Amino acid sequence: MSTNSPTTTSNRTLIELNHLGKSYDDHIVLEKLNAKVNEGEFVTLVGTSGCGKSTFLKLLLGTETVSTGELLLDGKPISNEPGPDRGIVFQKYSVFPHLSVRENVVIGKEFVENRILGRVFGKKRKLLLEEADQWLETVGLSAARHKYPHELSGGMQQRLAIAQALIKHPRVLLLDEPFGALDPGIRKDMHKMVLELWQQHKLTVFMVTHDLNEGFYLGTRLWVFDKVRLDPHAPERFGSTITFDLPVGKVDQTSYQSIDQTLEHSRQQLGVC
Ligand SMILES: Nc1ncnc2c1ncn2[C@@H]1O[C@H](COP(=O)(O)OP(=O)(O)OP(=O)(O)O)[C@@H](O)[C@H]1O
């Protein structure tokens, strides 16, 4: 179970979900989500395929808007466009293939500094290149800074995507199955790096995973997304909600088995793997 000490967690609410719901036309994806997340928490999200985990991250990022209820950051509704206070890393294809590793990190910040041109020049650019190099060192990619993404392994590409997100100094880091495609050994290295970054930079993290063990190991808190109501004739009539909200340090073997069984039951009912 979790080996993380939530030393970076404060008592200050950063994110608040009040009766939050999200639908696409008649398809209800999420309904009645209620929770408060303090600054510095590491929330891991598990649930069956299609239950709305990525949709929830998109609401936090601001690329999707809530349909009902509220999603607040610092007590204010999250703006409906991505801002530098939130960074995201996807399972794949987060980086630009035509840019070098170094330029991939630089561009993350260039769009923040010059929203019209997406470029900065002169002394500003020199400083940005230096900062990019520092981030590449932090994620262990200094030696690859002049390479292109196709020359990197899957793990290196995810390190690059993390550097690209972190150069904007986000307060909230959103990770959508970032290690799902990686080999177990590489995943272990990535876990270590993410935990170090989370603690050093006092990030609030939301991470989607399909691996319950990974969720327990990394998080300080684990959410299970599931449907409490199911209409077999109209599966889109009801959405998922947070059915388990557990402080991970207090999770015991019985809770683990209970969540595992619940997920298995949902998988069978929904016919998804
Ligand atoms: N832009 C969209 N328009 C219509 N429906 C959408 C849209 N985005 C997502 N959905 C639907 O919302 C539901 C939830 O999708 P989402 O990707 O959030 O699930 P998930 O839990 O992340 O799944 P997975 O674990 O397979 O990645 C799916 O049925 C999907 O088809």
Ligand as a Chemical Component Dictionary entry (heavy atoms), coordinates in Angstrom:
data_LIG
# 
_chem_comp.id                   LIG 
_chem_comp.type                 NON-POLYMER 
_chem_comp.pdbx_formal_charge   0 
_chem_comp.three_letter_code    LIG 
# 
loop_
_chem_comp_atom.comp_id 
_chem_comp_atom.atom_id 
_chem_comp_atom.alt_atom_id 
_chem_comp_atom.type_symbol 
_chem_comp_atom.charge 
_chem_comp_atom.model_Cartn_x 
_chem_comp_atom.model_Cartn_y 
_chem_comp_atom.model_Cartn_z 
_chem_comp_atom.pdbx_ordinal 
LIG N1  N1  N 0 -16.391 14.955 -26.925 1  
LIG C1  C1  C 0 -17.200 13.942 -26.645 2  
LIG N2  N2  N 0 -18.415 13.860 -27.237 3  
LIG C2  C2  C 0 -19.274 12.870 -26.947 4  
LIG N3  N3  N 0 -18.990 11.875 -26.063 5  
LIG C3  C3  C 0 -17.802 11.894 -25.456 6  
LIG C4  C4  C 0 -16.850 12.925 -25.695 7  
LIG N4  N4  N 0 -15.752 12.695 -24.926 8  
LIG C5  C5  C 0 -16.012 11.572 -24.244 9  
LIG N5  N5  N 0 -17.242 11.097 -24.556 10 
LIG C6  C6  C 0 -17.873 9.899  -23.991 11 
LIG O1  O1  O 0 -17.801 9.991  -22.587 12 
LIG C7  C7  C 0 -17.607 8.698  -22.020 13 
LIG C8  C8  C 0 -16.441 8.743  -21.060 14 
LIG O2  O2  O 0 -15.229 8.862  -21.793 15 
LIG P1  P1  P 0 -13.826 9.013  -21.061 16 
LIG O3  O3  O 0 -12.779 9.066  -22.134 17 
LIG O4  O4  O 0 -13.880 10.125 -20.108 18 
LIG O5  O5  O 0 -13.746 7.632  -20.254 19 
LIG P2  P2  P 0 -12.518 7.001  -19.461 20 
LIG O6  O6  O 0 -13.035 6.555  -18.155 21 
LIG O7  O7  O 0 -11.357 7.936  -19.445 22 
LIG O8  O8  O 0 -12.204 5.743  -20.398 23 
LIG P3  P3  P 0 -10.819 4.945  -20.650 24 
LIG O9  O9  O 0 -10.443 4.339  -19.329 25 
LIG O10 O10 O 0 -11.200 3.907  -21.658 26 
LIG O11 O11 O 0 -9.811  5.934  -21.158 27 
LIG C9  C9  C 0 -17.436 7.724  -23.193 28 
LIG O12 O12 O 0 -18.638 7.050  -23.409 29 
LIG C10 C10 C 0 -17.124 8.624  -24.361 30 
LIG O13 O13 O 0 -17.602 8.091  -25.550 31 
# 
loop_
_chem_comp_bond.comp_id 
_chem_comp_bond.atom_id_1 
_chem_comp_bond.atom_id_2 
_chem_comp_bond.value_order 
_chem_comp_bond.pdbx_ordinal 
LIG N1  C1  SING 1  
LIG C1  N2  SING 2  
LIG C1  C4  DOUB 3  
LIG N2  C2  DOUB 4  
LIG C2  N3  SING 5  
LIG N3  C3  DOUB 6  
LIG C3  C4  SING 7  
LIG C3  N5  SING 8  
LIG C4  N4  SING 9  
LIG N4  C5  DOUB 10 
LIG C5  N5  SING 11 
LIG N5  C6  SING 12 
LIG C6  O1  SING 13 
LIG C6  C10 SING 14 
LIG O1  C7  SING 15 
LIG C7  C8  SING 16 
LIG C7  C9  SING 17 
LIG C8  O2  SING 18 
LIG O2  P1  SING 19 
LIG P1  O3  DOUB 20 
LIG P1  O4  SING 21 
LIG P1  O5  SING 22 
LIG O5  P2  SING 23 
LIG P2  O6  DOUB 24 
LIG P2  O7  SING 25 
LIG P2  O8  SING 26 
LIG O8  P3  SING 27 
LIG P3  O9  DOUB 28 
LIG P3  O10 SING 29 
LIG P3  O11 SING 30 
LIG C9  O12 SING 31 
LIG C9  C10 SING 32 
LIG C10 O13 SING 33 
# 
